[in-house]
Amino acid sequence: MALICGAVIVWPVYKEGVIERNAANVCRVRAKQGDAGAQSSLGNMYYHGRGVSQDYAEAVRWFRKAAEQGYAKAQYSLGVSYAQGRGVQQDSAEAVRWYRKAADQGYAMAQYGLGYMYAQGQGAPQDYSKAIYWCRKAAEQGYAKAQSDLGLSYAQGQGVPQDSSEAALWCRKAADQGDATAQYSLGLMYSQGKGVAQDYVQAHVWMSLAASRASGDLRRHCAEGLSFVATKMTTDQIAEAKRLASAWNHSGQP
């Protein structure tokens, strides 16, 4: 029985590995023919070790081939490689250069990455106005991390005038996509009545959703927030908040 159970567990893993290796082989053929999309995909396979042995240097080699053809996704991936120092020597200025190439083509993740570099002053002088400019471009394309960061920028008045309503608007957009940071921030806004009408039930809902996705410090902040909010609620309100959170997990709408 143990052998049978073991086979049941191992077989799907083995099958997935075969599929990934076959995909890598097909991708390699197209990549060698100069297909930029295949080169970028092959780079990602090497970066994550899917279908091939993980090899950051080989990932960078394929990213660069596609990036030099103007393929935005590969330009972004090459920028990430430089930012993290994986497969190449860490170089923030090179990361910014490649992010910008992809950002100029409208690639949302690169726009967010470029905004982050400006906000941190990495690879370029710190400039919150430029950080917001690029973050907003990504946020307007629906990129949740950018929406969350833009919301926090409005909440803190960093790079933009402080505006609680705008903060709540952007955090809600990201929260609806399951971004834990935005969900916690939105819950905090409901608990404090900032940018939205004070509503402890909604505060509990969003902090609960965030807690189920968060880790580390954010998870601890969620637990502390939930503990505080619960002291302001009746037993029925807590039950309603839990029902709404469960409904969101099933439908995406609290």
N, C-alpha and C positions, 0 to 999 in steps of 0.2 A: 504493500500500500504506500509506503514512504517513497519508493522508487517511482510509482505512478504519479503521486502528488508532485514530486520533484520535477518530473518530466512535464507536467501540466504547467508548472511555473516557468521552467527554462525555455520551453518551446516558443512561446510568444516573443521572448527576448531574443532568441536565436533567429527567429523569422524576421524580426525588426532589423537585426544586424545585417542579414542577407540583403534585405531591401535597401538599406542605406549603402552597403558596399556596391550593389548594382547601380544605384543612383550616382554614386561617386564615379564609377567607371564610365557611365554614359556622359556625365558632366565633363569628365577629363577629355574625352574625345572631342567634344564641342569646344571646350576651352582651348585646346591645342590648335583648333581651326580658326581661333581668333574671336569667338563669340564672347562679347563682353559680359553678357548676363551669366553665361556658364562659368566664365572666369571668376566672377564675383561669387557665385554660388559655391564653386570649388574652394575658394578662399575661406568662405564661412565653414565649410566642412572641415577643413584643416584647423581652423580657429577653435572649433568646438569639439573636434574629434569624432565626427559623425561619418561613418563609412570609411574612414581613414584614421591613421594614428594622429593624435593631436600634434601639430607642428606649427607654431606661430610664425616662424620664419618663412615656411612654405605658404602659409596663409597670406602673409604680406606680399610675397612674390606674385601671387595671383591677383590680389587686390590691386596691386600697382599696375599690372597689365590692363585690367579693366578700367581703372581710374584714369590712366593715360589716354584711354579712348573716350573719356568724358562721361563714363557711367557713374551717375550720382551716388548710387548705393555703395559702390566700391570706393568712391572718394570718401564717403562718410566712414566706411569701415577702415580705410587706411588712416584717416584722422584719429579714429579711436585707438588704433594700434600705436600711433605716435603718442597719443595722450597717456596711454597706459604703459608704454614701453614694452610691448609684447611683440617679439619678432623683429623689432628695431630698437635702437637706442631712444629712450624717452626724449621727446622734443615737443614742447608745447607750441612753439612757433609753427612747426610743421603741421601739427594737429590743426591749428587755426587755419593755416593755408588750405588744407584739404577740406576742412569743414566748410570754408567759405565757397569753394568751388561747387560743392554739392548744394549748399544753402542758396546760392545764386540761381540754381536750377529749380528751386522750390521744394527741395527735399526736407520735410519737416523735422526729422530727427537731427539732421545737420544744422538746421536753423536753431534748434534748441541747444545743441552742443556748442554752437558758436556764441549764442547768448550766454551760456554758462561760463565760457572762457572769459568773456568780457566782464561778467559779474565777479569772477574770481581774480581777474587780473593775471590770467595764465596765458602766455603766448602773445599777449597784447596788453596794452595799458588798461587798467581797470576803468570801465566806462559804463555806468548804470543805464545811461540813455541808450547806448547801443545794445546793451544786454536786453533791455525791454523791447527794443525795436525787433530783434530777432526772435525773442521769446514770444512776442505777440504774433508774429508771422506763423510760427509753429502752432500756437494756440488756436488761431483762426482756422487752421486746417484740421483741428480736432485732436491734436496730440495732447494726451492727458497730462503728462508731466509738465509740459509748458503751460497748460491751463492752470494747474495747481500752483506753479511758481509765480505765474502772473497774478493769481489771486492773493498769494502771500505778499507780493510786492505792493499791491494796493492796500492790503491790511497794514503793512508796516510803513507805507509811504516811501518806499525805496525805489528811486528811478521814476516814480510817478507821484502825483499828489495823493495823499492818503484818502481813501474812499472805501468805506465799509460795504457799501452797496455793490460796487464793482468787485470787491474782494469776494463777496458771497456769490455773485453771479458766476465768476470764473471757477471758484472752488466747486460750485454745484455742477458745472459742466464736467469737471474732472472726476468728481465724486460719483456721478452717474455712470462713469466708465469703470468704476471700481478702484480708483486711485486711493490708497489707504491714507496718505498724508492729507489729501483734500477732504476725505470723509471725516477725519478727525478735526480738521480746521473748521469744517462746516458745522460739526457738532458743537464745537467750542463757541462759534458765532451764535448758534441757537441758544446755548446756555447763557450767554451774556447779552443777547439781544442786540448784536452788532451787525448791521447790514440786513438783518431779518428780524421779524417780531420774535421776542423771547418765547421759546417753546421747549419745555424740558422733555416732552415726549420725542420730538424730532431730534433734540440733542442726544438723547439716549439711543435712538435708532442709528444715527450716523456714527456715533462713537462705538457702538456695538459692531457695526459693519467694519469699521476701521480695525478694531481689535482682532477680528477674525482673520485679517489679512496681514497685520503688522507684526514686526519683530523688534527686538532690542528696546531702545529708548522709547520709540513710538508706541510700542505695545504697553510699556509701563505708563506712559502719559494717558493712553486710552483707559487703562484700569483705574487710574487716579480720577480721571474725568467722570467715568461712569459711577464711581463710588460717590463723588460729590453730587452729581445730578440726581442719583437715586434718593438722596436725602431730601430732595425738593419735590418728590413725586409720591403719589398714592400707590397702593398696591395695584389698583386697577390700571393706572397709567403705565406702570412698569410692564404689566401684562400686555397692554396695547402696544407698547414700544417693541416688545419682543415679537409680537405677532407681525408688526409692520416690517421688522428686520428680516424675519423669516420669509415674508412675502417678497421682499426685495431680492433675496437670494434666489428665489424661484423665478421671478419675472423681471428683475432689474428695475423695478419701480416701487419705492416705499409707499 
